[in-house]
Amino acid sequence: MGKLRSSNISVNERARHFLKVLIERYIRDGEPVGSRTLARDSGLELSPATIRNVMSDLEAMGLVVSPHTSAGRIPTVSGYRMFVDSLVTIKPLESSEISRLRHELEGDAEARHLVASASQLLSGITHMAGVVMVPRRDQLIFRQIEFLPLSGNRILTILVTSDGEVHNRVISTRKAFSPSELQEAANFLNRAYPGEALEEMRHRLAEAMEDDRNRMNRIMIRAMQMAEQVINSPDDKDDFVMAGQTNLMDFDELAQMDRLRNLFDSFNQKHELLHLLDESMRAEGVQIFIGEESGYQPLDHCSLVTAPYEIEDQVAGVLGVIGPTRMAYDRVIPIVDITAKLLGAALKPR
């Protein structure tokens, strides 16, 4: 999960137990945790001096730190990393919560509506920000295409995918085509490629274009050129949908104006966050970026928990939750994991 690894630090069982107790307490209360609190929460009969020694060891290893204003300690990014890699106890979701998620993500809604619903669900259940990538078009399945003549040499293309989404795009051609020629071109594509993933369709089009052109009539070549323009130039401007950004204002560690401004600016600009989501698409299962692990300064005080969702056994996108590093990982991880599985199932062609 994520990039930085602290799990290779040698920490004895007692110190690991105290780190777990400290982080769970800090996540719950948001206050530095002192030795007396640890003694009470740990369930171990140890002297305050022994606990202070263990805390000093954890601090020397860079797993906890003492804020200047307090005798207590808080986790570092490395401390959180050890916690999520090997100490966290995942809390299974209640069956009622799973039923709610399933109910909200079923039916015959369009892909964009399902994506928006998923981001709102993630936000509503976690009280943080939910983010869901729009399915990549090259993972969508071709159902039908139509070409309609406009003025000049412009053509309105209507591409329908198997999830029911309709993608409209205006393309320009070197010459004008008659309505009957455009109909013939559409008929050719609709006969040749139904049920193809757009990525596969692109490859087959390219191979056909390289084939002996003498064996292809002019309309077939034009149809392929027009289809290539449509598939290679997506009309979707939004790469992901986000909900609940204002929830982040409720967390003291994120509520400083300069941090909030940086965070909200980064959400609007999208590029770096999209890069992180792309990175998560190439990994298996739940990924966690804690604080500066993301390599993206506006997220230095945040954690991003992501999971890829699949359509027809192909990764089509990623969804996740953004919140403070002091998030309840034991709860957020299964929410993200299950929502990804349910969204993939809801987007499956019917």
C-alpha positions as CSV (number, residue, x, y, z in Angstrom):
1,M,0.0,0.0,0.0
2,G,1.6,3.3,-1.0
3,K,5.2,4.1,-1.4
4,L,7.2,4.6,1.8
5,R,7.7,1.5,3.9
6,S,8.5,1.6,7.6
7,S,7.6,-2.0,8.1
8,N,11.2,-3.1,7.7
9,I,12.1,-1.2,10.9
10,S,12.8,-3.7,13.7
11,V,10.2,-3.0,16.4
12,N,9.6,-5.5,19.3
13,E,6.1,-6.8,20.0
14,R,5.6,-4.5,23.1
15,A,6.6,-1.4,21.2
16,R,4.3,-2.4,18.3
17,H,1.4,-2.8,20.7
18,F,2.0,0.6,22.2
19,L,2.2,2.2,18.7
20,K,-1.1,0.6,17.8
21,V,-2.8,1.8,21.0
22,L,-1.3,5.3,20.6
23,I,-2.4,5.7,16.9
24,E,-5.9,4.3,17.6
25,R,-6.3,6.8,20.5
26,Y,-4.9,9.7,18.4
27,I,-7.3,8.9,15.5
28,R,-10.2,8.9,17.9
29,D,-9.4,12.1,19.9
30,G,-7.0,14.1,17.8
31,E,-4.9,15.0,20.9
32,P,-1.3,14.0,21.7
33,V,-1.3,10.8,23.7
34,G,0.6,10.8,27.1
35,S,2.1,7.9,29.0
36,R,-0.8,7.8,31.6
37,T,-3.4,7.4,28.8
38,L,-1.2,4.7,27.2
39,A,-0.9,2.9,30.4
40,R,-4.7,2.9,30.9
41,D,-5.5,2.0,27.3
42,S,-2.8,-0.7,26.8
43,G,-4.1,-3.2,29.3
44,L,-0.5,-3.9,30.4
45,E,0.7,-3.6,33.9
46,L,3.8,-1.5,33.3
47,S,5.4,1.4,35.2
48,P,5.2,4.9,33.7
49,A,9.0,4.9,33.4
50,T,8.9,1.7,31.3
51,I,6.2,3.2,29.0
52,R,8.2,6.4,28.7
53,N,11.2,4.4,27.6
54,V,9.1,2.6,25.0
55,M,7.9,5.9,23.7
56,S,11.4,7.2,23.5
57,D,12.4,4.2,21.5
58,L,9.5,4.8,19.1
59,E,10.4,8.4,18.8
60,A,14.1,7.5,18.0
61,M,12.8,5.2,15.2
62,G,10.8,8.1,13.8
63,L,7.4,6.5,14.3
64,V,6.1,9.1,16.8
65,V,7.0,12.7,17.6
66,S,6.4,15.1,20.4
67,P,4.6,18.4,19.5
68,H,6.3,21.3,21.1
69,T,3.3,22.3,23.2
70,S,2.6,18.8,24.7
71,A,4.2,16.1,26.7
72,G,2.2,13.6,24.7
73,R,3.1,12.1,21.3
74,I,1.5,11.8,17.9
75,P,2.2,9.4,15.0
76,T,4.5,10.4,12.1
77,V,3.9,9.3,8.5
78,S,6.2,6.3,9.1
79,G,4.2,5.5,12.2
80,Y,1.0,5.5,10.2
81,R,2.7,3.4,7.5
82,M,3.6,0.7,10.0
83,F,0.1,0.9,11.4
84,V,-1.7,0.4,8.1
85,D,0.8,-2.2,6.8
86,S,0.8,-4.5,9.8
87,L,-1.2,-3.3,12.9
88,V,-4.6,-2.0,11.8
89,T,-7.6,-4.2,12.7
90,I,-10.1,-3.9,9.8
91,K,-13.7,-3.5,10.9
92,P,-16.0,-5.4,8.5
93,L,-19.0,-3.2,7.3
94,E,-22.4,-3.8,8.8
95,S,-24.7,-5.7,6.4
96,S,-27.0,-2.7,6.5
97,E,-24.2,-0.5,5.2
98,I,-23.4,-2.9,2.4
99,S,-27.1,-3.1,1.5
100,R,-27.3,0.7,1.3
101,L,-24.2,0.9,-1.0
102,R,-25.6,-1.8,-3.2
103,H,-29.0,-0.2,-3.4
104,E,-27.5,3.2,-4.4
105,L,-25.3,1.6,-7.0
106,E,-27.7,-0.6,-8.9
107,G,-30.2,-0.1,-11.6
108,D,-29.8,1.0,-15.2
109,A,-28.3,4.5,-14.6
110,E,-25.7,5.9,-17.0
111,A,-22.1,5.6,-16.1
112,R,-21.6,9.2,-15.2
113,H,-24.6,9.1,-12.8
114,L,-23.3,6.0,-11.1
115,V,-19.8,7.6,-10.7
116,A,-21.4,10.7,-9.1
117,S,-23.5,8.5,-6.8
118,A,-20.4,6.6,-5.8
119,S,-18.4,9.7,-4.9
120,Q,-21.4,11.1,-2.9
121,L,-21.7,7.7,-1.1
122,L,-18.0,7.6,-0.2
123,S,-18.2,11.2,1.1
124,G,-21.5,10.6,3.0
125,I,-20.4,7.4,4.8
126,T,-16.8,8.6,5.7
127,H,-17.6,12.3,6.2
128,M,-14.5,13.1,4.1
129,A,-14.0,13.7,0.4
130,G,-15.0,11.0,-2.1
131,V,-13.3,10.9,-5.5
132,V,-14.2,8.5,-8.4
133,M,-12.5,8.4,-11.8
134,V,-14.9,8.4,-14.8
135,P,-14.4,5.0,-16.6
136,R,-11.7,5.2,-19.2
137,R,-13.2,5.2,-22.6
138,D,-10.7,2.7,-23.9
139,Q,-12.3,0.2,-21.4
140,L,-15.8,0.8,-22.7
141,I,-17.6,-1.5,-25.1
142,F,-18.6,-0.3,-28.5
143,R,-22.3,-0.8,-29.3
144,Q,-23.2,1.6,-32.2
145,I,-22.1,4.7,-34.1
146,E,-24.0,7.2,-36.3
147,F,-22.7,9.9,-38.5
148,L,-24.9,13.0,-39.3
149,P,-23.8,15.7,-41.8
150,L,-23.5,19.3,-40.6
151,S,-22.5,22.4,-42.5
152,G,-19.2,22.4,-44.4
153,N,-17.2,19.2,-44.0
154,R,-18.2,18.7,-40.4
155,I,-19.9,15.6,-39.1
156,L,-21.7,14.9,-35.8
157,T,-20.8,11.5,-34.6
158,I,-22.9,9.7,-32.0
159,L,-21.1,6.9,-30.3
160,V,-23.1,4.6,-28.0
161,T,-21.3,2.3,-25.6
162,S,-22.7,-0.7,-23.8
163,D,-23.2,1.1,-20.5
164,G,-25.8,3.2,-22.2
165,E,-23.6,6.3,-22.4
166,V,-24.0,8.4,-25.5
167,H,-20.9,10.4,-26.6
168,N,-21.4,13.2,-29.1
169,R,-18.5,14.7,-31.0
170,V,-18.1,16.9,-34.1
171,I,-15.3,15.9,-36.4
172,S,-14.0,17.5,-39.6
173,T,-13.2,15.6,-42.8
174,R,-11.2,16.6,-45.9
175,K,-14.3,16.2,-48.2
176,A,-18.0,16.4,-47.8
177,F,-20.0,13.1,-47.6
178,S,-23.6,12.6,-48.6
179,P,-26.0,11.3,-46.0
180,S,-26.1,7.9,-47.9
181,E,-22.3,7.6,-47.7
182,L,-22.3,8.4,-44.0
183,Q,-25.1,5.8,-43.5
184,E,-23.0,3.2,-45.3
185,A,-20.0,4.0,-43.2
186,A,-21.9,3.7,-40.0
187,N,-23.5,0.4,-41.2
188,F,-20.0,-1.0,-41.9
189,L,-18.7,-0.2,-38.4
190,N,-21.8,-1.4,-36.7
191,R,-21.6,-4.7,-38.4
192,A,-17.8,-5.1,-38.0
193,Y,-17.2,-4.1,-34.4
194,P,-20.2,-4.6,-32.0
195,G,-19.1,-5.8,-28.5
196,E,-15.5,-4.7,-29.0
197,A,-13.7,-2.8,-26.3
198,L,-12.8,0.7,-27.7
199,E,-9.1,-0.1,-27.1
200,E,-9.3,-3.3,-29.1
201,M,-11.4,-1.6,-31.7
202,R,-8.7,1.1,-32.1
203,H,-6.0,-1.6,-32.6
204,R,-8.1,-3.5,-35.2
205,L,-8.9,-0.2,-37.1
206,A,-5.2,0.6,-37.2
207,E,-4.4,-2.9,-38.5
208,A,-7.1,-2.7,-41.1
209,M,-5.8,0.7,-42.3
210,E,-2.4,-0.9,-42.9
211,D,-4.0,-3.7,-44.9
212,D,-3.9,-3.7,-48.7
213,R,-6.1,-0.6,-49.4
214,N,-6.9,-2.0,-52.9
215,R,-9.1,-4.5,-51.1
216,M,-11.0,-1.9,-49.2
217,N,-13.5,0.4,-50.8
218,R,-13.3,4.2,-50.1
219,I,-16.2,4.2,-47.7
220,M,-14.7,1.6,-45.5
221,I,-11.4,3.6,-45.3
222,R,-13.3,6.8,-44.5
223,A,-15.4,5.0,-41.9
224,M,-12.3,3.8,-40.1
225,Q,-10.7,7.2,-40.3
226,M,-13.8,8.9,-38.8
227,A,-14.1,6.2,-36.1
228,E,-10.4,6.7,-35.2
229,Q,-11.0,10.4,-34.7
230,V,-13.9,9.7,-32.3
231,I,-12.2,7.1,-30.2
232,N,-8.8,9.0,-30.0
233,S,-10.4,12.3,-29.0
234,P,-12.7,11.8,-26.0
235,D,-15.3,14.5,-25.4
236,D,-15.3,13.9,-21.6
237,K,-13.7,17.0,-20.0
238,D,-14.0,15.6,-16.4
239,D,-11.6,12.9,-15.5
240,F,-13.0,12.3,-12.1
241,V,-16.0,13.3,-9.9
242,M,-15.5,14.6,-6.4
243,A,-17.9,15.1,-3.5
244,G,-17.7,16.3,0.1
245,Q,-14.6,18.5,-0.2
246,T,-16.0,20.9,2.4
247,N,-16.1,18.0,4.9
248,L,-12.3,18.5,5.2
249,M,-12.9,21.9,6.8
250,D,-14.2,20.0,9.9
251,F,-10.8,18.6,10.7
252,D,-8.6,21.0,12.8
253,E,-5.4,19.9,11.1
254,L,-6.7,20.8,7.7
255,A,-8.7,23.9,8.7
256,Q,-5.8,26.4,8.4
257,M,-6.7,28.8,5.6
258,D,-3.4,28.3,3.7
259,R,-3.8,24.5,3.8
260,L,-7.4,24.6,2.7
261,R,-6.6,27.0,-0.1
262,N,-3.8,24.8,-1.4
263,L,-6.0,21.7,-1.1
264,F,-9.0,23.2,-2.9
265,D,-6.8,24.7,-5.6
266,S,-5.3,21.2,-6.2
267,F,-8.8,19.7,-6.5
268,N,-9.7,22.3,-9.1
269,Q,-6.5,21.9,-11.1
270,K,-6.8,18.1,-11.1
271,H,-3.6,17.2,-12.9
272,E,-1.6,15.9,-9.9
273,L,-4.5,14.1,-8.2
274,L,-5.3,12.4,-11.6
275,H,-1.6,11.3,-11.7
276,L,-2.0,9.6,-8.3
277,L,-5.2,7.9,-9.4
278,D,-3.5,6.7,-12.6
279,E,-0.8,5.3,-10.4
280,S,-3.4,3.4,-8.3
281,M,-4.9,2.0,-11.5
282,R,-1.7,0.1,-12.2
283,A,-1.6,-1.5,-8.7
284,E,-3.7,-4.3,-7.3
285,G,-6.2,-3.8,-4.5
286,V,-6.4,-1.0,-1.9
287,Q,-3.6,1.6,-2.0
288,I,-2.9,4.1,0.7
289,F,-0.9,7.3,0.3
290,I,-0.1,8.9,3.7
291,G,0.9,12.5,3.9
292,E,4.0,13.3,1.9
293,E,4.1,9.8,0.4
294,S,1.9,11.1,-2.4
295,G,4.8,13.4,-3.5
296,Y,2.2,16.2,-3.9
297,Q,2.6,19.1,-1.4
298,P,-1.1,20.0,-1.0
299,L,-1.8,16.5,0.2
300,D,1.1,16.6,2.8
301,H,-1.5,16.6,5.7
302,C,-3.9,14.2,4.0
303,S,-4.2,10.5,3.3
304,L,-5.7,9.1,0.1
305,V,-7.2,5.6,0.2
306,T,-7.9,4.1,-3.3
307,A,-9.1,0.9,-5.0
308,P,-9.5,0.2,-8.7
309,Y,-12.9,-0.9,-10.1
310,E,-13.2,-3.3,-13.0
311,I,-15.6,-3.7,-15.9
312,E,-15.6,-7.0,-17.6
313,D,-12.4,-8.0,-15.7
314,Q,-10.5,-4.9,-17.0
315,V,-9.5,-2.1,-14.7
316,A,-11.6,0.9,-15.9
317,G,-11.0,3.4,-13.1
318,V,-10.2,4.1,-9.5
319,L,-12.2,5.5,-6.6
320,G,-11.1,6.7,-3.2
321,V,-11.4,8.8,-0.1
322,I,-9.3,11.8,0.8
323,G,-9.1,12.8,4.5
324,P,-6.7,13.8,7.2
325,T,-3.8,11.4,8.0
326,R,-5.7,11.0,11.3
327,M,-8.5,9.0,9.5
328,A,-10.1,5.8,10.7
329,Y,-8.3,3.5,8.4
330,D,-9.9,0.4,9.9
331,R,-13.3,1.7,8.6
332,V,-12.3,3.6,5.4
333,I,-10.3,0.7,3.9
334,P,-13.3,-1.7,3.7
335,I,-15.7,1.1,2.6
336,V,-13.4,1.9,-0.4
337,D,-12.8,-1.7,-1.2
338,I,-16.5,-2.8,-1.3
339,T,-17.6,0.4,-3.1
340,A,-15.1,-0.3,-5.9
341,K,-16.5,-3.9,-6.3
342,L,-20.1,-2.7,-6.3
343,L,-19.4,0.2,-8.8
344,G,-17.7,-2.3,-11.1
345,A,-20.7,-4.6,-10.9
346,A,-23.1,-1.7,-11.6
347,L,-21.2,-0.6,-14.6
348,K,-21.1,-4.1,-16.2
349,P,-22.8,-4.2,-19.6
350,R,-26.3,-5.7,-19.4
